[in-house]
């Protein structure tokens, strides 16, 4: 089976976890602090706050931005449902913004139209599949409205635009370390920010409301238990040592796919000019006439020993949000098209070129049939 993804785990990762397990010190200690420092230094922010997963990161970021009942948050239409779920979990309403057809990211022109008619408490763009959204234009619109931008950078550690990394654009940004990401801690998330007051509030919220600066335990707010473990953080620190290598290898394999798709029926994903995509997923587009057969194509590829999946989800058309907002096909035409046609191809550091050739040849044969 050519897997969809395989995490880059080696003996150094195993040893890092083994050392922590043998120490008996397993939760919220020096390894977490070390991992947070590595992330902040890499992204280019003053602070990083590690939490249990990226959904928790997004939820706490919105709470730290005082998003609550009656508020609205502008958010992309095309993402894993957690991106919109956390808005609803705060008691707020997601205001969906259609995407660009090439990058699959929030369309700034659609955002401009939304902001002309709607007051929002925050803007939540996603760096889809590891490609940076058009942050200069999004930030310009946010500044005009005086609202914070929270980056959903779940897939985008290492992504850059004009030399500035994902996570250093918005007021806060949230990263994931799920096994499908470039580096992993199994589960895990981090919020980056350069605002000290926000970082303090995030640390309070993640740990039962405990004051992180008090000399003795003191609980200053209601909080959650969303801490990262020491052994996850140790794995994350070991993974950070090879992040750039992993990203470059993924980029090289994405470039191979780009070449193989030239002249084919599939369309390669696009990127912004002057940007560095990290390709958490390689989401190509099937031809429009093949979209109704996508599930059959994915099943056929699996039968042939090739694991693929859809791109991600058209959030307004999921059952919950469709019922809440009375959304229908046609409301977000670009997302309708991309969500129906996107197929994620196998991509990981050790994927061989002959495997990539086999993937594309097999997809082509299925399309021809």
C-alpha positions in Angstrom: 0.0 0.0 0.0 1.3 3.5 -0.9 0.1 5.3 2.2 -1.4 8.8 2.2 1.2 9.9 4.7 3.8 8.4 7.0 5.3 10.5 9.9 9.0 10.9 9.9 9.9 9.0 13.1 13.4 7.8 13.8 15.5 6.5 16.8 16.2 10.0 18.1 12.4 10.6 18.4 12.0 7.3 20.3 14.9 8.1 22.6 13.5 11.5 23.4 10.1 10.0 24.5 11.8 7.2 26.3 13.9 9.6 28.4 10.7 11.4 29.6 8.8 8.2 30.3 11.7 6.9 32.4 11.9 10.2 34.3 8.3 9.9 35.6 7.8 13.7 35.0 5.1 13.5 32.4 2.9 16.7 32.3 3.5 20.4 31.7 7.2 20.7 32.7 10.5 21.8 31.2 10.1 19.8 28.0 6.9 21.7 27.2 8.7 25.0 27.9 11.6 23.9 25.6 9.2 23.0 22.8 7.3 26.3 23.1 10.6 28.2 22.9 11.6 26.3 19.7 8.3 27.1 18.1 8.3 30.8 19.0 11.9 31.2 17.8 11.2 29.4 14.5 7.9 31.3 13.8 9.3 34.6 14.9 7.0 35.5 17.8 7.6 36.4 21.4 5.4 33.6 22.8 4.2 30.1 22.1 1.6 28.3 24.3 1.4 24.5 23.9 -2.0 22.8 24.3 -3.5 19.4 23.8 -4.4 19.8 20.1 -5.1 22.4 17.5 -8.8 22.5 18.1 -8.1 23.4 21.7 -5.6 26.1 20.4 -8.3 27.6 18.1 -10.9 27.5 20.9 -8.6 29.2 23.5 -7.4 31.8 20.9 -11.0 32.9 20.3 -11.7 33.0 24.0 -8.6 35.0 24.6 -9.9 37.4 22.0 -13.1 37.8 23.9 -15.2 36.1 21.3 -18.5 35.0 22.9 -22.3 34.8 22.5 -23.7 37.3 20.0 -20.4 37.8 18.2 -19.6 36.9 14.6 -16.3 35.6 13.2 -15.4 35.7 9.5 -14.0 32.3 8.5 -13.1 30.5 5.4 -15.7 28.0 4.0 -13.1 25.2 3.2 -11.4 23.5 6.1 -11.6 20.7 8.7 -14.8 21.4 10.6 -12.9 22.3 13.8 -12.2 25.7 12.3 -15.9 26.6 12.4 -16.8 24.4 15.3 -14.8 26.4 17.8 -16.6 29.6 16.8 -19.9 27.9 17.6 -18.5 26.5 20.9 -17.8 30.1 21.9 -21.5 30.8 21.4 -20.6 33.0 18.3 -21.7 32.7 14.7 -19.4 31.9 11.8 -19.7 34.2 8.8 -18.4 32.1 5.9 -16.2 33.6 3.2 -15.7 31.9 -0.1 -12.2 30.8 -1.3 -9.9 31.5 -4.2 -10.0 28.8 -6.8 -6.2 28.3 -7.1 -4.9 28.4 -3.5 -8.1 27.2 -1.8 -7.7 30.0 0.8 -10.0 32.8 1.9 -10.6 35.2 -1.0 -9.8 38.7 0.2 -12.4 40.2 -2.2 -15.1 38.0 -0.8 -13.9 39.1 2.7 -14.2 42.7 1.7 -17.8 42.2 0.6 -18.7 40.4 3.8 -17.1 43.2 6.0 -19.1 45.8 4.1 -22.3 44.3 5.5 -21.3 42.5 8.7 -19.6 43.5 11.9 -17.2 40.8 13.1 -15.2 40.3 16.3 -12.3 38.5 14.5 -11.2 37.1 11.2 -10.1 33.4 11.0 -8.3 32.5 7.7 -6.9 29.1 7.1 -3.6 28.3 5.4 -5.1 25.4 3.5 -2.9 22.3 3.1 0.2 24.3 4.1 -0.1 27.2 1.7 -0.3 30.7 3.1 -3.4 32.7 2.7 -3.1 36.2 1.2 -2.3 37.7 4.6 -1.2 41.2 3.4 -4.7 41.8 1.9 -6.5 40.1 4.8 -4.6 42.2 7.4 -5.3 45.4 5.4 -9.1 44.7 5.7 -8.8 43.7 9.3 -6.9 46.9 10.2 -9.7 48.9 8.5 -12.2 47.2 10.8 -10.0 47.2 13.9 -10.4 43.5 14.4 -7.8 40.8 15.2 -6.8 38.1 12.7 -6.3 34.6 14.1 -4.4 32.3 11.7 -5.6 28.7 11.5 -2.1 27.6 10.6 -2.8 23.9 11.5 -1.1 22.6 8.4 1.4 25.4 7.9 4.4 25.3 10.2 7.3 26.5 8.0 5.1 28.2 5.4 6.3 31.6 4.3 5.2 34.6 2.3 7.7 37.3 1.4 10.1 35.8 4.0 7.5 36.0 6.8 6.4 32.7 8.3 2.9 31.5 9.1 2.1 32.3 12.7 3.8 35.7 12.7 1.1 37.5 10.7 -2.0 37.6 12.9 -2.6 38.6 16.5 -2.5 34.8 17.3 -1.9 31.7 15.2 -2.7 28.0 15.9 -0.7 25.0 14.8 -1.4 21.3 14.8 1.0 18.4 15.3 -1.4 15.6 14.2 0.3 12.7 12.4 -0.6 14.1 8.9 1.4 17.3 9.6 5.0 17.8 8.6 6.1 17.1 12.2 4.0 15.4 14.8 3.5 14.9 18.5 0.7 12.4 17.9 -1.8 15.0 18.9 -0.9 18.5 20.1 -1.2 22.1 19.3 0.5 25.5 19.8 -0.7 29.1 19.8 1.8 31.7 18.8 1.6 35.4 19.7 3.7 38.4 20.4 1.2 39.9 22.9 2.3 39.1 26.4 -1.2 39.7 27.9 -2.8 37.2 25.4 -0.1 34.7 26.2 -0.7 34.9 29.9 -4.5 34.6 29.4 -3.9 31.5 27.2 -1.7 29.9 29.8 -4.4 30.5 32.4 -7.2 29.0 30.2 -5.2 25.9 29.4 -4.4 24.9 33.0 -7.6 25.0 35.2 -7.4 28.8 35.5 -4.1 28.7 37.4 -2.0 31.9 37.5 1.2 30.9 35.6 3.2 33.7 37.3 2.1 33.2 41.0 4.8 31.9 43.4 2.2 29.4 44.9 -0.8 27.9 43.2 -3.6 30.4 42.7 -6.6 30.0 40.5 -7.7 33.3 39.0 -10.3 32.3 36.4 -12.3 29.3 35.3 -10.1 27.3 33.0 -9.8 24.0 31.1 -7.4 21.1 31.3 -5.8 21.3 27.9 -2.1 20.8 28.7 0.4 19.1 26.5 2.3 16.2 28.0 6.1 16.2 28.5 6.6 13.2 26.3 4.7 14.8 23.4 6.8 17.9 23.8 10.0 15.9 23.9 8.9 14.3 20.6 8.0 17.7 19.2 11.5 19.1 20.1 13.2 16.2 18.4 11.0 16.6 15.3 11.7 20.4 15.2 15.4 19.5 14.6 14.5 18.1 11.2 11.5 20.3 10.2 13.3 22.1 7.4 14.6 18.9 6.0 11.2 17.3 6.1 9.6 20.4 4.5 12.1 20.5 1.7 11.7 16.8 0.9 7.9 17.3 0.8 8.3 20.3 -1.5 10.6 18.2 -3.8 7.9 15.5 -4.0 5.2 18.1 -4.7 7.3 19.4 -7.5 7.5 15.9 -9.0 3.7 15.7 -8.9 3.5 19.2 -10.6 5.7 17.9 -13.5 3.8 14.6 -13.7 0.4 16.4 -13.9 1.5 18.7 -16.8 -0.8 17.9 -19.7 -3.0 15.6 -17.6 -6.6 15.8 -16.7 -5.8 16.7 -13.1 -5.0 20.2 -12.0 -2.1 20.8 -9.6 -2.6 23.0 -6.6 -1.5 26.6 -6.9 0.5 28.9 -4.6 0.9 32.6 -4.0 3.8 34.4 -5.7 6.8 34.7 -3.4 5.5 32.0 -1.0 6.9 28.7 0.3 4.2 26.0 0.5 4.9 23.1 2.9 2.4 20.7 1.3 0.8 19.1 4.4 -1.4 17.6 1.7 -1.0 17.6 -2.1 -4.6 18.4 -3.1 -5.1 18.2 -6.9 -8.4 18.8 -8.7 -10.1 16.1 -10.7 -11.7 17.2 -14.0 -15.3 18.5 -13.5 -16.9 15.6 -15.2 -15.2 13.2 -12.9 -16.3 14.9 -9.7 -19.5 12.7 -9.3 -17.2 9.6 -9.4 -14.7 10.8 -6.9 -15.7 8.3 -4.2 -15.5 5.5 -6.7 -12.0 6.7 -7.8 -10.8 6.8 -4.2 -12.1 3.3 -3.6 -10.6 2.1 -6.8 -7.2 3.6 -5.9 -7.4 1.9 -2.5 -8.1 -1.5 -4.2 -5.0 -0.8 -6.4 -2.9 -0.3 -3.2 -2.9 3.6 -3.2 -4.4 5.5 -0.3 -6.0 8.8 -1.2 -8.8 11.0 0.3 -10.8 14.1 -0.3 -9.2 17.5 0.1 -11.2 18.8 3.1 -14.8 19.9 3.9 -17.2 22.4 2.6 -18.2 23.5 6.1 -21.4 25.5 5.3 -22.8 22.3 3.7 -22.1 20.0 6.7 -25.3 18.9 8.4 -24.8 21.2 11.5 -23.9 24.4 9.8 -26.4 23.9 6.9 -29.1 23.6 9.5 -27.9 26.7 11.4 -27.5 29.0 8.4 -29.8 27.5 5.8 -26.9 27.2 3.4 -27.3 25.6 0.0 -25.2 24.8 -3.0 -24.6 27.9 -5.0 -24.1 30.1 -1.9 -20.3 29.6 -2.2 -19.6 28.6 -5.8 -15.9 28.3 -5.7 -16.0 26.1 -2.6 -18.7 24.1 -4.3 -16.4 23.3 -7.2 -13.1 22.8 -5.2 -14.7 20.7 -2.5 -16.4 18.4 -5.1 -13.2 17.8 -7.1 -10.2 17.9 -4.7 -8.3 14.7 -4.1 -5.3 14.4 -1.8 -2.5 12.2 -3.2 0.1 10.3 -1.1 2.9 12.7 0.1 5.5 12.1 2.8 9.3 12.5 3.1 10.3 9.0 1.9 7.8 8.7 -0.9 9.7 7.3 -3.9 9.5 8.8 -7.4 8.4 5.5 -9.0 5.6 5.4 -6.4 4.5 8.9 -7.5 4.6 7.9 -11.2 2.4 4.9 -10.3 0.0 7.1 -8.4 -0.5 9.4 -11.4 -0.6 6.6 -13.9 -3.2 4.8 -11.9 -5.4 7.9 -11.5 -5.1 8.6 -15.2 -6.2 5.0 -16.1 -9.2 5.3 -13.8 -10.2 8.6 -15.4 -9.8 7.2 -18.9 -12.2 4.4 -17.9 
